Amino acid sequence: MTTSDASAPPPGAGERADALAERLFGATIGTLELFGVHLGVQLGLYRWLARSGAMTAGELATVAGIDERYGREWLEQQAVAGILAVDDQAAPVAERRFSLPEGHAAVLADPEHPAHAAPFAAMVVGIAGALPAVVDAYRSGTGVPYVRYGIDFCDGQAAINRPAFTHELADWLAAAPDLHSRLAADPPARVADLGCGQGWSTLALAAAYPKAAVDGIDLDQASIDAANRHAAGHPAAGRVSFSVRDAGQLAPSGPYDLVCIFEALHDMAAPVEVLAAAGSALAPGGAVLVADERVAGTFTAPGDEVERMMYGWSISHCLPASRESQPSAALGTVLRESTVGDLAAAARFSSVEVLPVDNLFFRFYVLRA
């Protein structure tokens, strides 16, 4: 005879406390390990291990230009965490050789690989540096400037989306056959990439559509500077341009066959005004493509891991950054499908189509006048 889960008594307060304490303990380990990943990326340690294979602490310190004692502690921490392998842990300290297990280089050292998740570490580090300002914002009701999160967050945000833009963007657009055909046809199409960040989406658009000209637009000067660096030497460099300006300046540089807003609408203080400006910049028959977070249709607690992650970004970065400009719609990262529909209607778009794209993190909307 078995007892069903339904008949088991609910956990008591003590069990709940133990479970939550254990969860926070695990989260602390994970956060500290992200700091280790950040050190490995910033110091180029993963790149050297991927390039040279198994190395001792002394060998890695020499080629990477770091202190050997720090290098040994980092290598041991990475091995204890299971991120690196050690050939013979019983060997004398100076002779232990550490290496990247098969598959780990893609996650840690290949910026275009679909599994490249190391940039999450830079994003967490950037948020950690800005947390005192976030605490102040919670008390005052104001916001936190994007630049306050530093170059680590900026670089991490760009890098975490780079593989998807590079490998998947053309497939996303193919889910809207009329847009796909228009961008591939003559006369050459014109595309605006609003909130382009460091330009990986802009370059991917130009690479996917060799006849199209693409304008990358962002308010952050550091991001645009990085975009211009990334474009240097890129095969599509002659068909892209980058500029610091806001959406209100978009129409004079149009008309555009397509205006894209990739994972940026939820960060905007004035999303309706931005969508309206995008609509006014469209050529006849043009459209706006919005990619934003693939969250649940309604608030549900507890939520799944994607929902938990999006709320985590929201409380610490997206909501505070969006409230730096006032008045602010204060959308937060968790931008639900119904909210996008409301924003589009307020911006006087006549239809919103959700594209049939299977993606864990993004949902895609085509807005038409």
N, C-alpha and C positions, 0 to 999 in steps of 0.2 A: 504494500500500500504506500502511495506517495502523497506528499502534501503539496498542494499548489502554492505558487507564490502569493496568490491572493489571500491565502489563509495565514500567511506569516505576519507576525506583529510588525507594525511600522517601527522604524529605527527610533530609539529614544534620543534624548538630548545629548547624552554622552557619546553615542555612536556618531551622531551628526557632527559633533565637535571634532571627534577624532578624524572623521572622513575629510572635513574641511581643512584641518591642520595638515593632514597628509597631502592634500591637494596643493596647498600653499608651499609646503616643503618641496614638492616636485616642481612647482613653478619657479621657485628660487633657483633650483639646480639648472633648470632650462634657461633662465635668464643669464646666469653666470656663464653657462656654456655658449650662449650667444655672444657674450663679451669676448670669450676665447676665439670664436669664429671671426669676430670683428678684428681682433689683433692679427689673426692669420691672414686675413684679406689685406688689411692696411699695410702690413709689413712685407707682403708678397711671399709669405711662407708656403702657402698652398701651391702657388705657381712654381716655386722652386722644387717642391716635392713632386709635383706632377711632371715636371720637366726632367728631373734628375733621378727619380726613384728613391730607394731607401737611403737615409742619411743619418749620421750621428749628429748630436747637438753641436759639436764643434764644426762639422762640415756645413751644417745649415747656417750657423752663425757667421761663418766666413763668407759664404756666397750672398747671404741676405743683408750683411752689414749690421748685425745686431749683437748684443752682448750674449756671450755663451751661457752664462748662468740663467738669464731670462729665457733664452732659447730652450734650455734643458727643461725648465719648469713648464714651459708651454707645451713642449712635446709630450712630457709625462701626463699633463692634464688632458691633452687631446687623446692620448692612448687610454687613459682611465675612463674617459667619456665614450670610448668606442668610435671616435671619429678617425683616429689614426691606428695603424697596426704597429706592433713592435716585434722585431724578428726573434729576439731572445731576451725576455725580461729579466732572466737571471744573469745576464752578462754584466761585466763591470759597467758602471755608470757611463763612462766615457766611450764605451764601445757599443752601447745599445743603438740599434738602427731602427728608424721609424719610417713608415711609408703610408701612402694613401691606399686603402683597400680598393679593389676594382669597383668602379661606379662612383666613388666618392669625389673624384676629380670633377665630374660633370656638375655636381651640386655646389662645389666650392671654388672651382677655378676656371670654368668655361662659361663666359658671360652670355653666350647665345644658346646654351643648351636648355631645352624645356624644363629640366629638373633643377636649374640653377636657383637655389633658394638662399644662398649666402647673403644677399642684400637685405633680407629681413633683419639681420644683425645690425646693419648700419641704421636702419629705420628706428629700431629700438634704442640704440645708442643716442640718436638725435633727439628722440622724445625724452629720454632720461635727462639729457642736458637742459631741456626746456621745462621740466616739471615744476621748478620753483615758480616760473612765470605762469604756468597753468594753474597752480594753487592760488596765486593772486587773482587770476581771472575768475575763478570760481567764486571768490569772495566779492569781487567788484562788479561782476556781470559784464566785464569788457572782454576783449579778445587777446590773442597772442599773435604777433606778426609771424608770417611764414619764415622770414629770415632768422627768427629766434631759434628755430629748430636746427639751424646750422647746415653745413655742407654735407655732414654724414647723412641726415635724413634726405636731403635733396638728391644726393647720389644714390642712396638706397632705393628711394621711390622710383627713380628712373630705371635703375638696373633690374628691379624686380619685375617690371613690365616688359623689359626689352626682349626676352625670348618670345613672349606671346606676340608682340608686335611684329617681330622679325619673321616668325614661322606661321602665324595664324591669321594675320590681318586680311590677307587676300581672300581666305575662306570665309571670313565674317562678311565681307562685302558681297561675295558670291551668293550669299543667302538672300540678297536683294537684287535679282537679275537685271532690273532696269537700271539701277545705279551702276552695277558692274559693267554693263554694256556701254553706258554713257561715258564712264571713265576710260574705257579702252578704245573708244571710237574717235574719229575726226569730226569736227575740228578738236584740237586738244582741249581737254577739260581743265578747269581750274578748281582747286580744292583749298579750303582753309581748315587748318588744324588748330582749333581754339584750346588754350591750356596745354600747349604742346610739351611743356617741360623741357627736358634735355634733347628733344627732337627725334627720339627713336621711332615714334609713330609717324612723324612727318616723313622721315627717310623711308620707312616701310611702305607708306602710301605711294611715294614716288617710284620705289623699286617695283611695286606690284603693277603699276600702270605707267609704262615707259613714255607715254605721250602726255601725261598730265603734268601740270605745274602746281606745286603745293607750297602754300604759305603757312609757316609755323608761327604762332602768335602766343605770347605769354606775358604776364605782368612781372615775372621775376627775372631780373637782369642776369643773375648768376646762371640760371637755367638756360637762358638764351646764349650766353657766352659758351656754355658747355655744348649746346646744340651746334653752334658754328664750328667748334672743334671737332665734334663727331662727324660733321658733314665734310670736313676737309679730306679730300681723297676718296670720298664715297662715290660710287658710279653714278648716283643720281644727283650729285651736288649741284650740277648746272640747272636743275629744275626745281630746287627748293630755295626758299628764303626764310629768314628768321627775323622777327622784330619784337620789340617790347612795346606793347600797346594794349588798350582794352577793347572790349567788344564794340563799344560805341563808335570806334573808328573803323569798323569792318566794312560797312556799306560803301564808303568812297573807294575802297580798293577792289571792290567786286566788279561785276557779278560773279558768283561762284556756283558751280554745278553741284557742289557738295560742301557742307560745313560739318566738320567732325568735332565732337567733344568727348574725348576718351577719359573716363574716370576722373572727371573734373567738375561736373555739374553740381555734385553735392558739396563741393568746396566753395562755391560761389555765393557771395553775400547777396547778389541780386540776380538769381537764376532766371526769373521771368524776363527781366530786361535784357539779359544776355541772349536768351532764346529769341526774343523779339528782334534784337539786332541781327542775329544770325539769319532769321527769316527775311529781314529786309535786304540782306546782302545776296540772296539767292537769285540765280537766273531763272527765267520761266521754266517750270517743271523740275527745278532743283529740289534738294531735300537736305534735312539736317539728320546726321547720324549721331546718336548718343549711346555711349557704352558706360554703364555704371554698375554698381554692385548687385550681384545676384542674391539678394536677401529674400527672406520669406515674405509672403503676401501680407501677413498680419503679425503683430507682436505676439510672440509665444515664448513662455519661459517655463523651464529652461529651454535654451535654443541649441541648435547644432553647432559644430565647430566653426563653420563659416560665419554664422550669425555672431558667435562669441568674438571672433576676430574682428569683424566689422565694428561691433560696439566698442571693442578695445581701442581701435584706431580713432573712433569718434570721440570718446571721452577725453583722450589725451592729445589729439592733434586736430582732426578735421573740424570739429565743432569750434574749439577755441580759435583756430586760424580763420575760419569763416566769419567770426564775430569781431575780427579786428577792424573791418570796415562796417560802418553804421550808416543807415539801418541795415540789418542783416536778416535774411530769411532763416538763418540758423538751422539748416537742414540736417546736418550731421551725416555721417557716412552711410547710415542705414536708410538709403533712399529706395522706398518701396515703389512697386510698379504703379500703384494708384496715384502716388505723389507725382511721378513723372507725367502721368496723364493730366493731372490738375495743372501742373506748371505749363505744359504744352497748350492746354486750352486757354489759360490766362494770357499766353503769348500769342493767341489767335491762330494757332495751327488747327487745321480742320480734321486731321487724322493722326493717330499714333499707331504704328504697327510694331509688334514685338517680333523680331526675326527668329526663325527656327534654328538657333545656334546652340549647340550643346557645349557649355563652358561652365566650369565649376564656380568661377568667381564673377563673371560679367554677364549682364543681360543687355541686349541690344535693341534699340528703339529707332525707328525711322519716322521722322516728323515731316509732314507735308502741309503746305499752305492750303 
